[in-house]
């Protein structure tokens, strides 16, 4: 087997996988209700084909031979080694299990949509139960050393361990909770003007401008509307985002555009010549989330960003913002207050939302929690951690799409992403002279170039630990996040 044979094989597998991605994107953006059953079947069939192509014993032998072959350069050897590792993991999965999981996941998504619309968890309970049973089975198929949840987290954040995540969230409790409690003692900032009527058409047009200013290439992507904002890619030249618009909440659209735009810039920055190969793929979801969080919070919620953009936003919505001063707007978009919805949470309480989901997922997989009463468990945790009452299941246990996708083990990467973002941005400020002034003038191009050079172009060449050390000189350090929020919110809350 030559390296060219290897790349051609991986390209074909990528073609199938990205075809599945197109069907998923269409399912969440355009699919008519009656098309759900056959769409589930189509996705399951292609998932089975992809799995069989990748786990073919002949391909495994080719990988073994190629890994011992001389004449490959460093990047070629890295691609082969990473695919060989993926192959050894994937061949553990029976094709029948892959097809069943794909079909169950697709059916679960449609059950979730129906349940969310009806605000009734009971309509999703059975589907979620089937999915959790399969995910527990998956932990045994993959194997683990310490905790079954490790097997699922590893899919999204390779190398992450449940015990380390538990320690990280303990650090969050010990440092972030104390800081948030201090803020509660201060006078609350006013944000009422953000919840007036903002026509959807004007919001949509403004969102497109936000994406363009970030550097999102519309010749290599598009934006649509979906119930839950997401980013998907079919190659670096076709990266699509969706947003959610609430006419009575301006922030819904702005922050989903900037957040998903950050994800999309990462995907558009991956090397096109590595299509279908590890070095042409994102590193981990924690690193992926670091890109969206960096743009959303470190840039998009900064005073410098709105010095450049607020006048334009006022001109779009003069009746709501014409008499609101820039500093008041800046404080409002950074208001710290417990809330029900994760995607609408401030950047401090956000990690309480993730903590709740982490504890529930861990309990589901280890068997200390079952799906029957999960809505009640969820509601109680929101009372305990956030001090809020959940009015209905749509704003409670049904608010996220992730479990309907079978993405158990995903949520902790959101917090990891915020912490990586703070550390990366601190380094960018050191290496890009006058970064704040550039952003204040509406120019974030040097920041994007820095991210492309330091993160995007590498694909999976490094582990998250190695990449963090390469960029910042040290491992992930929660103190960078604390320094960032302490400095920022001390100014907002005096």
SULPESUL-V669217 format. One record per residue. OMEGA is omega in whole degrees, -180 to 180 (NA if undefined). Layout:
omega = (OMEGA;OMEGA)
//
This chain:
omega = (177;178;178;176;180;-178;178;178;-180;178;179;178;177;179;180;-178;179;173;175;180;177;179;177;180;-180;179;-175;-177;-169;-168;174;-175;-176;-180;-172;-174;-179;177;177;179;-179;-180;179;180;180;177;177;179;179;-179;180;178;-175;-175;176;-180;178;177;178;178;178;179;178;-180;-177;-179;180;-175;176;175;178;177;-174;-178;178;178;-180;178;-179;-178;-179;179;178;177;178;-179;-179;177;-175;-178;175;-177;171;179;180;178;-180;180;-180;180;180;-179;179;179;180;178;-180;179;-178;176;179;179;-180;-179;-179;179;-179;-178;-172;-178;-178;179;-180;-172;-177;180;179;178;178;-178;179;178;179;180;174;177;-180;180;178;178;-177;-177;-180;-179;-172;-173;-179;180;178;-176;-179;178;-177;179;-176;-180;-175;178;-180;-179;-179;-178;179;177;178;178;179;180;173;176;177;-179;-173;-175;-175;-179;179;-180;179;178;176;-180;-179;-179;-177;178;-177;178;-179;178;-175;-175;177;-174;171;-179;178;-176;-174;-179;179;177;-179;-179;-180;179;178;178;178;180;-179;-179;178;-177;177;-176;-179;173;179;-179;179;175;175;179;176;-179;180;-178;178;176;175;-180;177;173;176;180;177;-177;-172;179;172;178;177;-177;174;-175;180;178;-176;-176;-179;-177;-175;-173;176;177;-179;-180;-180;175;177;175;-175;179;176;-178;179;-179;179;-177;-177;-179;180;-179;177;-176;-179;-179;174;-178;178;-174;-179;180;174;177;177;-179;178;-180;179;-179;178;179;-176;-172;-176;177;-169;177;179;178;180;-179;-176;169;179;-168;-172;-179;179;178;177;-179;178;-178;-176;-178;-179;-171;-175;-178;-180;-180;-179;-177;178;177;179;179;-178;-177;177;179;180;-177;178;-179;-175;-168;-178;-175;178;-177;173;-171;176;178;-180;-176;170;176;-179;178;180;-179;177;-179;179;180;179;179;179;-176;179;176;178;175;175;-173;-173;-176;-173;178;179;176;178;-177;-180;180;177;173;-175;-173;-173;-179;-179;178;179;-175;-180;-175;180;178;179;-172;-179;-172;-177;180;-167;-177;177;176;-175;-175;176;-173;-178;-168;-179;-179;178;178;177;-179;179;-178;173;-177;-180;-179;179;-177;177;178;178;179;179;-171;180;-179;176;-178;-179;180;178;-180;179;179;179;-177;178;-174;180;176;179;178;178;179;179;-177;-174;-175;-170;-171;-174;-177;-180;-176;-179;169;179;178;-180;-179;180;178;-180;-177;-171;-180;178;178;177;-175;-177;-177;177;179;-179;178;179;-176;179;179;-177;-172;172;178;-177;-177;177;NA)
//
